């Protein structure tokens, strides 16, 4: 069976540990090494736990063909898939300097491979973990290839049906994977909040007994921060240096300032979630029964000499008023004194 928590680069991930925050570089390097390095540094400065790459070439994802079914859809409509990926992929020679930089400044770096050759490249750098991107969840051979590395695997679910998620998880299990995490994901760009369905997070946790997180494509931080209260242990979000950068993914990516705000918001919600807790002592910041007039021995308690008022420093609560009305005082009580049962005698 899978572990209830996983460890990536020495960092434990799962219930009871801080949420693992991943800045997804995706295509936001703009095929410029210095821009890619700037993203690595900015992710570290913003407090992210990891920065993630994507390792593919256009010809490992699709073919250079201009038939209608090779046209991109959604926000990338008007381009052919090959041309889209050719302009978005990260040159493979970037991997070594980016990994070296990440190691130097102390931020974890790993990638989503999209074919066997990508896994081989990443393994040559001893990648600490691997991510299976949402569209590749049905590529069982890729899952088996990644499983041979014996590294933790994070699977993103995207548009996968529950049956397809279950199949992928079983393939990983049969291939010997012990450290697995699953990300709830909505494959819309940007994704409207009503499409996210955060209630799926605890449901996935119940089904698969592994750490569950959120790969988020909404605009802003509200949804990923809220996911922490639903049990998310990982948050992944696309990351760009500036909204002015024009890349395939920049229009729904967060900036360094937004990433820093996300990290702060997540850490605050973690503190707020806490644990199941109830006070062990009653609060004094409420009501109790007071004598609102001097009451003599033998005098009858009534609504003219007793009232429920703040602060709650006395023994008798508002619910006790009906039981003492009509009973006599067993001793003299000064105005402003809280009542207790020792002052209450029999009914007159």
matplotlib code that plots the C-alpha trace (Angstrom):
import matplotlib.pyplot as plt

x = [0.0, 1.0, 2.4, 0.1, 2.9, 5.7, 9.1, 10.6, 14.1, 13.9, 10.6, 7.7, 4.3, 0.9, -1.6, 0.2, 2.9, 3.0, 1.4, 3.9, 3.8, 5.0, 5.6, 5.0, 7.3, 5.6, 6.2, 6.9, 10.7, 9.9, 12.8, 15.2, 17.6, 18.1, 14.3, 14.1, 16.8, 14.9, 11.9, 13.8, 15.2, 11.8, 10.1, 12.7, 12.4, 8.6, 8.7, 7.7, 9.0, 9.7, 9.8, 8.6, 9.6, 8.1, 10.3, 9.2, 9.8, 7.1, 7.7, 7.3, 3.8, 2.3, 3.2, 3.8, 0.5, -2.0, -5.1, -8.0, -7.9, -4.3, -5.6, -5.3, -8.5, -9.5, -7.3, -4.7, -7.2, -5.8, -2.5, -1.6, -0.5, 3.0, 3.6, 2.2, 4.5, 7.5, 7.2, 6.5, 8.9, 11.9, 15.2, 16.7, 20.0, 18.4, 17.9, 21.5, 22.0, 18.5, 19.1, 22.5, 21.0, 18.1, 20.6, 22.8, 20.0, 18.2, 14.9, 13.7, 13.4, 11.7, 9.7, 6.9, 8.3, 6.2, 8.0, 10.7, 13.5, 12.5, 12.5, 16.0, 17.2, 15.8, 17.1, 20.6, 20.3, 18.9, 15.5, 14.0, 10.4, 8.3, 4.9, 2.5, 0.7, -3.1, -3.2, -0.6, -2.5, -3.8, -0.3, 0.3, 3.7, 4.9, 3.7, 5.6, 8.7, 8.6, 8.0, 11.3, 13.1, 11.8, 11.1, 7.9, 5.2, 2.6, -0.3, -2.5, -6.1, -7.3, -10.1, -9.7, -12.7, -12.7, -12.2, -9.2, -7.7, -8.3, -6.6, -3.6, -3.2, -3.4, -0.8, 1.5, 0.8, 1.5, 4.7, 5.9, 5.3, 5.1, 5.2, 2.2, 0.3, -2.7, -3.7, -7.3, -7.1, -9.6, -8.2, -9.6, -7.4, -8.1, -10.5, -13.7, -14.1, -17.3, -15.5, -13.0, -15.2, -12.9, -15.1, -13.4, -10.2, -11.4, -13.2, -10.0, -8.2, -10.9, -10.6, -6.9, -5.4, -2.5, -1.7, -4.1, -3.5, -4.7, -3.2, -4.9, -5.6, -7.9, -7.1, -6.0, -5.3, -8.7, -9.3, -5.9, -5.8, -9.3, -8.2, -6.0, -9.2, -10.5, -7.4, -5.0, -1.4, 0.1, -0.7, 0.7, 0.2, 1.7, 4.2, 5.5, 7.8, 5.4, 1.9, 3.4, 5.4, 3.7, 4.1, 1.6, 0.7, 1.3, -2.3, -3.4, -0.1, 0.7, 3.5, 6.2, 4.1, 1.1, 3.1, 4.4, 0.8, -0.2, 2.5, 1.5, -2.2, -1.6, 0.5, -2.2, -4.9, -2.8, -2.6, -6.4, -7.3, -5.5, -7.1, -10.5, -10.7, -13.3, -12.7, -12.1, -13.4, -16.5, -15.9, -16.3, -17.3, -21.0, -23.9, -24.8, -27.4, -26.8, -28.6, -29.7, -31.0, -30.0, -31.7, -32.5, -32.5, -35.9, -36.7, -38.1, -36.1, -38.1, -37.5, -37.3, -34.2, -32.5, -31.3, -28.9, -26.1, -22.4, -19.8, -20.2, -18.3, -21.1, -22.3, -25.9, -26.5, -29.4, -31.1, -31.3, -33.5, -36.7, -35.7, -34.9, -37.8, -40.2, -37.5, -36.1, -32.6, -30.7, -28.5, -28.2, -27.0, -25.6, -26.5, -24.1, -23.1, -23.3, -25.6, -24.7, -26.8, -25.8, -27.9, -31.0, -33.5, -36.8, -39.9, -41.8]
y = [0.0, 3.6, 5.7, 8.2, 10.8, 11.3, 12.9, 15.0, 16.3, 15.8, 17.6, 15.6, 16.1, 15.0, 15.6, 17.2, 18.8, 22.3, 22.5, 21.9, 24.9, 24.3, 27.2, 25.8, 27.4, 25.8, 27.8, 31.1, 30.8, 32.2, 29.9, 32.4, 30.9, 34.1, 34.5, 30.9, 31.5, 34.6, 32.5, 30.0, 32.8, 34.5, 31.3, 30.8, 34.4, 34.1, 31.1, 28.3, 24.9, 23.8, 25.0, 22.6, 22.3, 20.6, 18.3, 17.6, 18.4, 19.2, 16.0, 13.9, 15.3, 15.6, 15.6, 18.5, 18.1, 20.7, 18.6, 20.2, 17.9, 19.1, 22.6, 23.9, 24.8, 27.2, 30.2, 28.8, 28.6, 29.6, 27.6, 24.1, 21.9, 21.4, 25.1, 25.8, 23.2, 24.2, 27.8, 26.7, 23.9, 24.5, 23.8, 20.6, 22.3, 24.6, 21.7, 21.5, 25.2, 25.5, 22.5, 23.7, 27.1, 25.6, 23.4, 26.4, 28.6, 25.9, 25.3, 21.9, 21.5, 18.7, 18.2, 16.7, 14.3, 13.6, 10.6, 8.0, 10.2, 13.0, 10.6, 9.5, 13.1, 14.0, 10.9, 11.8, 14.7, 12.5, 14.2, 14.1, 13.5, 13.3, 14.7, 13.1, 15.9, 15.7, 14.8, 12.0, 10.2, 7.8, 7.0, 3.9, 3.2, 6.6, 5.9, 2.5, 4.2, 6.8, 4.1, 2.5, 5.5, 4.7, 8.4, 10.0, 10.6, 13.4, 12.7, 15.5, 14.5, 17.2, 16.0, 12.3, 10.4, 8.7, 5.3, 6.7, 8.0, 4.6, 2.9, 5.1, 4.6, 0.8, 1.0, 2.9, 0.5, -2.6, -1.0, -0.8, 2.9, 3.5, 7.4, 8.8, 12.0, 13.1, 16.7, 17.7, 19.7, 21.5, 21.7, 25.1, 28.1, 30.2, 28.0, 29.6, 29.1, 27.2, 24.5, 23.7, 21.6, 21.6, 19.0, 16.5, 16.9, 15.0, 12.5, 11.6, 11.3, 8.9, 6.9, 6.6, 7.2, 9.3, 13.0, 15.1, 18.6, 21.1, 22.1, 25.4, 27.4, 30.0, 33.7, 35.0, 33.2, 32.7, 29.2, 27.6, 29.2, 27.8, 24.4, 24.1, 24.1, 21.2, 19.1, 20.0, 19.1, 20.3, 23.5, 23.9, 27.2, 28.6, 31.3, 34.1, 37.1, 39.7, 39.8, 41.6, 38.5, 36.9, 33.1, 30.3, 30.2, 33.8, 34.9, 32.7, 32.6, 34.4, 37.0, 36.8, 39.2, 37.0, 33.9, 35.5, 36.4, 32.8, 31.4, 33.8, 33.1, 29.3, 29.5, 31.6, 29.1, 26.2, 27.9, 28.6, 25.0, 23.7, 20.7, 19.7, 21.8, 22.9, 25.1, 23.2, 26.1, 28.3, 31.8, 34.7, 36.9, 36.1, 36.3, 35.0, 35.8, 38.9, 40.5, 43.9, 45.0, 44.3, 41.1, 40.3, 36.9, 35.2, 37.6, 35.9, 35.9, 37.6, 39.4, 42.7, 41.7, 39.2, 39.5, 37.8, 40.2, 40.2, 39.3, 35.6, 35.3, 33.6, 30.0, 30.5, 30.8, 32.5, 29.0, 28.8, 31.9, 29.9, 27.6, 30.3, 32.6, 32.1, 30.7, 32.5, 33.9, 31.9, 34.9, 38.6, 39.5, 42.9, 44.5, 43.6, 40.2, 37.1, 34.4, 30.9, 27.8, 28.4, 31.5, 29.7, 28.1, 26.5, 27.8, 30.2]
z = [0.0, -0.4, 2.4, 4.2, 3.7, 1.2, 1.5, -1.3, -0.9, 2.9, 3.2, 4.6, 2.9, 4.2, 7.0, 10.0, 7.9, 6.3, 2.9, 0.1, -2.3, -5.8, -8.3, -11.8, -14.3, -17.3, -20.4, -18.5, -19.1, -22.6, -23.9, -22.2, -19.7, -17.7, -17.4, -16.2, -13.6, -12.4, -11.9, -9.8, -7.6, -7.3, -6.2, -3.5, -2.3, -2.2, 0.1, -2.3, -1.3, -4.9, -8.5, -11.2, -14.8, -17.8, -19.8, -23.4, -27.0, -29.5, -31.4, -28.2, -27.7, -31.2, -34.8, -37.2, -39.1, -40.3, -40.3, -38.4, -35.4, -34.7, -34.1, -30.5, -28.6, -25.9, -25.2, -27.7, -30.6, -33.9, -33.5, -34.4, -31.5, -32.8, -33.2, -29.7, -28.1, -30.2, -28.9, -25.3, -24.5, -22.3, -24.2, -22.7, -22.2, -19.6, -17.1, -15.9, -15.1, -13.5, -11.3, -10.3, -9.4, -7.4, -5.4, -4.7, -3.3, -1.5, -3.4, -4.6, -8.3, -10.3, -13.4, -15.3, -17.9, -21.0, -22.4, -21.6, -22.9, -20.6, -17.6, -18.6, -18.8, -15.4, -13.8, -15.0, -12.6, -9.8, -9.8, -6.2, -7.5, -10.6, -11.6, -14.0, -15.7, -16.1, -19.8, -19.2, -16.5, -19.1, -20.3, -18.2, -19.8, -18.7, -15.1, -15.2, -16.5, -13.7, -11.2, -12.1, -10.6, -7.1, -6.6, -5.2, -7.8, -7.8, -10.2, -11.4, -12.3, -14.7, -16.8, -15.8, -14.7, -11.4, -13.2, -15.0, -11.8, -10.1, -13.1, -12.9, -9.2, -9.6, -12.3, -10.0, -7.1, -9.3, -10.5, -6.9, -6.2, -2.4, -2.3, -4.2, -4.0, -6.1, -7.1, -7.7, -10.9, -13.3, -16.8, -17.8, -18.4, -16.4, -14.4, -13.0, -9.2, -9.6, -11.6, -8.8, -6.5, -3.4, -1.7, -4.0, -2.0, 1.2, -1.0, -2.9, 0.5, 1.7, -1.5, -2.0, 1.5, 0.1, 0.4, -1.7, -3.1, -5.6, -8.9, -9.4, -12.5, -11.1, -11.0, -7.6, -4.3, -2.8, -4.1, -3.3, 0.2, 0.9, -0.3, 2.8, 5.0, 2.9, 3.6, 0.7, 1.6, -1.7, -3.8, -7.3, -9.2, -12.4, -11.9, -14.1, -13.5, -14.9, -16.3, -19.2, -20.2, -23.2, -23.0, -23.6, -19.9, -18.6, -18.8, -15.9, -13.9, -10.7, -10.2, -7.4, -5.2, -5.7, -4.9, -1.7, -0.7, -1.4, 0.9, 3.7, 3.2, 3.3, 6.5, 8.2, 7.3, 8.5, 11.9, 11.8, 10.9, 13.9, 15.5, 17.0, 20.2, 22.7, 25.8, 29.1, 31.2, 30.7, 29.4, 31.7, 28.8, 29.1, 31.6, 35.0, 37.6, 39.8, 42.7, 41.3, 44.7, 48.2, 49.2, 52.8, 54.5, 53.8, 50.9, 47.8, 44.6, 41.8, 38.5, 40.4, 42.4, 40.1, 36.5, 34.1, 33.2, 32.2, 33.3, 33.8, 37.1, 39.1, 39.6, 38.4, 34.7, 32.9, 32.5, 36.3, 36.7, 36.4, 39.2, 41.8, 41.2, 44.1, 46.4, 49.5, 50.1, 52.8, 53.6, 53.0, 49.5, 48.5, 45.2, 42.4, 43.9, 41.7, 43.0, 43.9, 45.0, 48.6, 48.6, 47.4, 49.9, 49.6, 47.9, 50.2]

ax = plt.figure().add_subplot(projection="3d")
ax.plot(x, y, z, "-o")
ax.set_aspect("equal")
plt.show()
